[in-house]
Amino acid sequence: MSEKNYIASSIKAHTTQYGVLINANLKLEDLTKIEKNGWVQITIAERKTPSEKGATHYAFENKYEAKPKLNNNNENRFVTSDDSDVPF
């Protein structure tokens, strides 16, 4: 397993009458380093114990990349027809 790329953050969970809300402050510089095609993939995980400053979660880069699907030669399963015979 590759080494985790942690993102400088302050992520705290707060319990309210509406449920648990998570406030996240992430370091923009760290996010721009891992940006790909305008997107940033991160994972937010719960800490075992809150930090001295009360952070209950931490963030790291999600390095998952979908594997390309195998081509089963189904690309041509739809028959194309000449649209010139369509009445509209």
Buried (B, 14 or more C-beta within 10 A) or exposed (E): EEEEBEBEBBBBBEEEEEEEEEEBEBEEEBBEEBEEEEEBEBEBEEEEEEEEEEBBBBBBBBEEEEEEEEEEEEEEEEEEEEEEEEEE
